[in-house]
Amino acid sequence: MNSGTQNAVAGFPALKEEGGLKAPGLGKPLIFVGSVLVVLVCLFPFWWMALSSIKTLRELYTIPPIWWPESPTLGNYYKVLFESNIPRYFLNSVVISVGSTGLALVLAIFASYGFARFDFKGKPLLQACVLIGQLLPTAAIIVPLFVTLRVLGLVNTYWGLILVYMIITLPLSVWMLTSYFKAIPVELEEAAIIDGASRLGVLFRVTLPLSIPGIVAVIVYAFVTTWNEFIFALCFATDSSVKTLPIGLAEFSTEFNTDWGAVMAASVIMTLPIALLFLSMQRLFVGGLTAGATKG
């Protein structure tokens, strides 16, 4: 610590501590208050959505807004679950999201392992090409994708949306897993090879078990992206047997009216799987996202 820093710290006794700096006395209360405010700001939209889903139509349009309904009702949920196609759209979203996430994960694992462990001619160019796939705007690829799906007969099919969603999630999935694989010591794989393991054996028995946080991060990213995607589903799934939940939400809005109670109830139903996914995997998810910055 130079003389200037020592003089600056000397003026604030509460900041002095052996080996470093200590937060001032008001630091913890301020941090606590700031954290509470951030949490409230982040949770308010979800709280308002859940609250609006049990309001009557009159209470939804009341100004100033009613912060708690006088007569909570489950009529909006009844309409969504039994008088609309939301259950079918929910099933479609599950099938398409799980299918595209699984396919993207399998391809990303092999591509990422190749980029992380092997040196070959044109490797930087190929990695750049993978990233370019993530940078292309939706408007630039939606027409070529539609033409391709129509030629293959995959419009209004599960496989059509699964392949499209795999295409839009695969580039970033490959980059995320490549960074994680590079953080795993090569010596562990070399020891397994000396013991007689093949490359595939090393991948499945050594690398993947150590890469669970990275794999979870890819799963969460790919699933959330496909679960919430709207534009491709709107263009490639015009039949109710294939439509997904985001399209179902839009169907509650007509030219002259919007059933906000039903929209909010359907939004709660749509949000629950994502919330459960994050709550069950949040520790591994955060670990997977930060591993590239803390290892290696």
C-alpha positions as CSV (number, residue, x, y, z in Angstrom):
1,M,0.0,0.0,0.0
2,N,1.6,3.3,-1.1
3,S,1.7,6.5,1.1
4,G,-1.3,8.1,-0.7
5,T,-3.5,5.1,-0.1
6,Q,-2.3,4.9,3.5
7,N,-3.2,8.5,4.1
8,A,-6.6,8.0,2.5
9,V,-7.4,5.0,4.6
10,A,-6.1,6.7,7.8
11,G,-8.9,9.3,7.4
12,F,-11.5,6.5,7.7
13,P,-10.7,4.3,10.7
14,A,-13.7,2.1,9.9
15,L,-12.1,1.1,6.6
16,K,-8.8,-0.1,8.1
17,E,-8.2,-3.8,8.7
18,E,-5.1,-6.0,8.7
19,G,-4.5,-7.3,5.2
20,G,-7.3,-5.3,3.4
21,L,-10.3,-3.0,3.8
22,K,-13.3,-3.4,6.0
23,A,-16.8,-2.2,5.0
24,P,-18.0,0.9,7.0
25,G,-20.6,0.4,9.8
26,L,-23.5,1.3,7.5
27,G,-22.3,-1.0,4.7
28,K,-24.3,-4.1,5.7
29,P,-27.7,-2.3,6.3
30,L,-27.3,-0.5,3.0
31,I,-26.5,-3.7,1.2
32,F,-29.5,-5.4,2.8
33,V,-31.8,-2.6,1.9
34,G,-30.5,-2.5,-1.7
35,S,-30.8,-6.3,-2.0
36,V,-34.4,-6.2,-0.8
37,L,-35.3,-3.4,-3.2
38,V,-33.8,-5.4,-6.2
39,V,-35.7,-8.5,-5.2
40,L,-38.9,-6.6,-4.9
41,V,-38.4,-4.9,-8.3
42,C,-37.7,-8.3,-9.9
43,L,-40.6,-10.1,-8.2
44,F,-43.2,-7.4,-8.7
45,P,-44.2,-8.3,-12.3
46,F,-44.7,-12.0,-11.2
47,W,-46.7,-10.9,-8.2
48,W,-48.9,-8.6,-10.2
49,M,-49.4,-11.3,-12.9
50,A,-50.5,-13.9,-10.2
51,L,-52.7,-11.2,-8.6
52,S,-54.4,-10.2,-11.8
53,S,-55.1,-13.9,-12.6
54,I,-57.6,-14.1,-9.7
55,K,-59.3,-10.7,-10.3
56,T,-62.7,-10.2,-11.9
57,L,-63.0,-8.3,-15.2
58,R,-64.2,-5.2,-13.4
59,E,-61.3,-5.2,-11.0
60,L,-58.8,-5.6,-13.8
61,Y,-60.0,-2.3,-15.4
62,T,-60.4,-0.3,-12.2
63,I,-58.4,2.9,-11.9
64,P,-56.6,3.4,-9.6
65,P,-55.7,-0.3,-9.6
66,I,-56.8,-2.6,-6.9
67,W,-53.9,-4.1,-5.0
68,W,-55.9,-7.0,-3.6
69,P,-59.1,-8.4,-5.2
70,E,-62.3,-8.1,-3.1
71,S,-63.6,-11.4,-4.4
72,P,-60.7,-13.6,-5.6
73,T,-61.9,-16.0,-8.3
74,L,-60.5,-19.0,-10.1
75,G,-62.8,-18.4,-13.1
76,N,-59.9,-17.3,-15.3
77,Y,-58.0,-20.5,-14.6
78,Y,-61.2,-22.5,-15.4
79,K,-61.5,-20.7,-18.7
80,V,-57.9,-21.3,-19.6
81,L,-57.8,-25.0,-18.6
82,F,-61.2,-26.1,-19.7
83,E,-62.5,-23.7,-22.3
84,S,-59.4,-23.0,-24.4
85,N,-56.6,-24.9,-26.2
86,I,-54.0,-24.0,-23.6
87,P,-53.6,-27.6,-22.3
88,R,-52.9,-28.8,-25.8
89,Y,-50.5,-26.0,-26.4
90,F,-48.8,-26.8,-23.1
91,L,-48.2,-30.3,-24.2
92,N,-46.9,-29.1,-27.6
93,S,-44.4,-26.8,-25.8
94,V,-43.2,-29.6,-23.6
95,V,-42.6,-31.9,-26.5
96,I,-40.9,-29.3,-28.7
97,S,-38.8,-27.8,-26.0
98,V,-37.6,-31.1,-24.6
99,G,-36.9,-32.5,-28.0
100,S,-35.0,-29.4,-29.3
101,T,-33.0,-29.1,-26.0
102,G,-32.0,-32.7,-26.0
103,L,-31.0,-32.7,-29.7
104,A,-29.0,-29.4,-29.2
105,L,-27.3,-30.8,-26.1
106,V,-26.1,-34.0,-27.8
107,L,-24.7,-32.1,-30.8
108,A,-23.2,-29.4,-28.6
109,I,-21.4,-32.0,-26.4
110,F,-19.6,-33.6,-29.4
111,A,-18.8,-30.4,-31.2
112,S,-17.6,-28.7,-28.0
113,Y,-15.4,-31.6,-27.1
114,G,-13.8,-31.5,-30.5
115,F,-13.2,-27.8,-30.3
116,A,-11.8,-28.0,-26.8
117,R,-9.5,-31.0,-27.1
118,F,-8.4,-31.3,-30.8
119,D,-6.3,-29.0,-33.0
120,F,-7.1,-29.1,-36.7
121,K,-6.8,-26.9,-39.7
122,G,-9.5,-24.3,-39.9
123,K,-10.6,-24.6,-36.3
124,P,-10.7,-20.8,-35.6
125,L,-12.8,-20.3,-38.8
126,L,-15.2,-23.0,-37.9
127,Q,-15.7,-21.6,-34.4
128,A,-16.3,-18.2,-35.9
129,C,-18.9,-19.7,-38.3
130,V,-20.7,-21.3,-35.3
131,L,-20.9,-18.0,-33.6
132,I,-22.2,-16.3,-36.7
133,G,-25.2,-18.6,-36.5
134,Q,-26.1,-16.9,-33.2
135,L,-25.6,-13.4,-34.6
136,L,-28.0,-13.7,-37.6
137,P,-31.3,-11.7,-37.0
138,T,-34.6,-13.6,-37.1
139,A,-35.8,-11.6,-40.1
140,A,-32.8,-12.8,-42.1
141,I,-33.3,-16.5,-41.6
142,I,-37.1,-16.9,-41.2
143,V,-37.8,-17.0,-44.9
144,P,-35.1,-19.5,-45.9
145,L,-36.1,-21.7,-42.9
146,F,-39.7,-21.7,-44.0
147,V,-38.8,-22.6,-47.6
148,T,-36.6,-25.4,-46.3
149,L,-39.3,-26.8,-44.0
150,R,-41.9,-26.6,-46.7
151,V,-39.7,-28.5,-49.2
152,L,-39.1,-31.2,-46.5
153,G,-42.7,-31.3,-45.5
154,L,-42.0,-30.3,-42.0
155,V,-44.3,-27.2,-41.7
156,N,-46.9,-27.7,-38.9
157,T,-45.0,-30.6,-37.4
158,Y,-43.1,-31.2,-34.2
159,W,-39.9,-32.1,-36.0
160,G,-40.0,-28.8,-37.9
161,L,-40.0,-26.6,-34.8
162,I,-37.6,-29.0,-33.0
163,L,-35.0,-28.6,-35.8
164,V,-35.5,-24.8,-36.0
165,Y,-35.1,-24.4,-32.3
166,M,-32.1,-26.6,-32.3
167,I,-30.6,-24.3,-34.9
168,I,-31.1,-21.2,-32.9
169,T,-29.8,-22.6,-29.6
170,L,-26.9,-24.8,-30.8
171,P,-24.3,-22.0,-31.5
172,L,-24.3,-20.5,-28.0
173,S,-24.6,-24.0,-26.4
174,V,-21.4,-25.0,-28.3
175,W,-19.6,-22.0,-27.1
176,M,-20.7,-22.4,-23.5
177,L,-19.6,-26.1,-23.3
178,T,-16.4,-25.5,-25.2
179,S,-15.3,-23.0,-22.5
180,Y,-16.3,-25.4,-19.8
181,F,-14.4,-28.4,-21.4
182,K,-11.3,-26.2,-21.7
183,A,-11.4,-25.6,-17.9
184,I,-11.2,-29.3,-17.2
185,P,-7.5,-30.5,-16.7
186,V,-6.3,-32.5,-19.7
187,E,-4.2,-34.6,-17.3
188,L,-7.4,-36.3,-16.1
189,E,-8.2,-37.5,-19.6
190,E,-4.6,-38.5,-20.3
191,A,-4.6,-40.7,-17.2
192,A,-7.8,-42.4,-18.3
193,I,-6.3,-43.0,-21.8
194,I,-3.2,-44.5,-20.2
195,D,-5.5,-46.9,-18.3
196,G,-7.0,-48.1,-21.5
197,A,-10.0,-45.9,-22.0
198,S,-11.1,-44.8,-25.5
199,R,-11.8,-41.2,-26.5
200,L,-15.6,-41.9,-26.1
201,G,-15.0,-43.6,-22.8
202,V,-13.0,-40.6,-21.6
203,L,-15.8,-38.3,-22.7
204,F,-18.6,-40.2,-21.0
205,R,-16.8,-41.4,-17.9
206,V,-14.5,-38.5,-17.1
207,T,-15.3,-35.3,-18.9
208,L,-19.1,-35.3,-18.8
209,P,-19.4,-36.2,-15.0
210,L,-17.1,-33.2,-14.3
211,S,-19.1,-31.0,-16.6
212,I,-22.5,-31.3,-15.0
213,P,-22.8,-27.6,-14.1
214,G,-22.0,-26.6,-17.7
215,I,-24.4,-29.1,-19.1
216,V,-27.2,-27.8,-16.8
217,A,-26.5,-24.2,-17.9
218,V,-26.9,-25.3,-21.5
219,I,-30.1,-27.2,-20.7
220,V,-31.6,-24.2,-18.9
221,Y,-30.6,-21.8,-21.6
222,A,-31.9,-24.0,-24.5
223,F,-35.1,-24.9,-22.7
224,V,-36.0,-21.4,-21.7
225,T,-35.2,-20.0,-25.2
226,T,-37.4,-22.5,-27.0
227,W,-40.2,-22.4,-24.3
228,N,-40.6,-18.6,-24.8
229,E,-40.0,-18.4,-28.5
230,F,-42.8,-16.7,-30.4
231,I,-41.9,-15.7,-34.0
232,F,-40.8,-19.1,-35.4
233,A,-43.8,-20.8,-33.8
234,L,-46.2,-18.2,-35.3
235,C,-44.8,-18.8,-38.8
236,F,-44.1,-22.5,-38.8
237,A,-47.0,-23.8,-36.7
238,T,-50.4,-22.6,-38.0
239,D,-52.3,-25.7,-36.9
240,S,-53.6,-26.0,-33.3
241,S,-52.2,-29.4,-33.0
242,V,-48.7,-28.0,-33.1
243,K,-49.0,-24.4,-31.7
244,T,-47.1,-23.6,-28.5
245,L,-48.0,-21.6,-25.4
246,P,-46.7,-18.2,-26.6
247,I,-49.2,-18.5,-29.5
248,G,-51.9,-19.6,-27.1
249,L,-51.4,-16.4,-25.1
250,A,-51.8,-14.3,-28.2
251,E,-55.1,-15.9,-29.0
252,F,-56.8,-14.3,-26.0
253,S,-56.3,-10.9,-27.7
254,T,-58.7,-10.1,-30.5
255,E,-59.1,-7.0,-32.7
256,F,-61.4,-5.3,-30.3
257,N,-60.8,-6.8,-26.9
258,T,-58.2,-8.6,-24.7
259,D,-59.2,-11.0,-22.0
260,W,-56.5,-9.9,-19.5
261,G,-57.7,-12.3,-16.8
262,A,-57.2,-15.3,-19.0
263,V,-53.9,-13.9,-20.3
264,M,-52.6,-13.6,-16.8
265,A,-53.8,-17.0,-15.8
266,A,-52.2,-18.6,-18.8
267,S,-49.0,-16.6,-18.1
268,V,-48.9,-18.1,-14.6
269,I,-49.3,-21.6,-16.1
270,M,-46.6,-20.9,-18.6
271,T,-44.2,-19.5,-16.0
272,L,-44.4,-22.3,-13.5
273,P,-42.2,-24.9,-15.4
274,I,-39.5,-22.3,-15.9
275,A,-39.6,-21.2,-12.3
276,L,-39.4,-24.9,-11.1
277,L,-36.5,-25.5,-13.5
278,F,-34.5,-22.5,-12.2
279,L,-35.3,-23.3,-8.5
280,S,-34.2,-27.0,-8.9
281,M,-31.0,-26.2,-10.9
282,Q,-30.0,-22.7,-9.8
283,R,-26.8,-23.7,-8.1
284,L,-25.5,-25.8,-10.9
285,F,-26.7,-23.2,-13.4
286,V,-24.8,-20.4,-11.8
287,G,-21.7,-22.7,-11.5
288,G,-21.9,-23.5,-15.2
289,L,-22.1,-19.9,-16.2
290,T,-19.2,-18.8,-14.1
291,A,-16.9,-21.7,-14.5
292,G,-15.2,-20.3,-17.6
293,A,-14.2,-17.2,-15.7
294,T,-13.0,-18.9,-12.5
295,K,-11.1,-21.9,-13.8
296,G,-8.2,-22.4,-16.1
